[in-house]
Amino acid sequence: MYPARPLGHAWDNHGLVLTEVEVIGTVNGVVDGVDFAQVERDHVRNRLYPDFAWRAHDAFSPLNPLPRPLSEARVAVVTTAGAHHRSDRPFDTSAAAGDPSFRSFPSHTPLAELALSHGGYDTRRAGQDPNVVLPLDALRAAVWDAQIGELAPTVYAFMGYVADAAPLVHDTGPAVARRLREDGADLVLLVPT
């Protein structure tokens, strides 16, 4: 729940009105929900990429039951945190349409060897504890505790801000899906930012 604000507005952390939005509802005078998709759309259109349009994916994915118990499964990780090995090229945070490319690194890579480059959030705090956007330590512990079988050999990372999603949907997304199959992943943990 958020403190009561005039209905019909979204606020930033400094109390400034960002945009007019559709308020979903209130409970006892407190805003219970705001159409944050509209807030994000308006922000991107007004400040970054005027041609931005949502890609609706309204159809449910087919049910894909695990072929083995979770304790035996190979778990892959895909994050939109903009993670990459420090020696790799950072994501292009200045591109108005976003950077639809991806980076990959071995799942055993120490978190201290990773960097975050992302145009959609301030990476400084997440950089202090990368597990908040890339929970590899927790997943490694889950392997150690036999809660999951193993981690897939490779982690795949995108920069979550991609206003022009066509290259992501048609090129880089399918390329990562093929690699996940080649990695023998039984399931994929998608870690959004």
Secondary structure, 3 states (H helix, E strand, C coil): CCCCCCCCEEECCCCCEEEECCEEEEECCEEEEECHHHHHHHHHHHHCCCCCCCCCCCCCCCCCCCCCCHHHCEEEEEECECEEECCCCCCCCCCCCCCCCEEEEECCCCHHHEEECCCCCCHHHHHHCHHHCCCHHHHHHHHHCCCCCEEEEEEEEEECCCCCCHHHHHHHHHHHHHHHHHCCCCEEEEECC
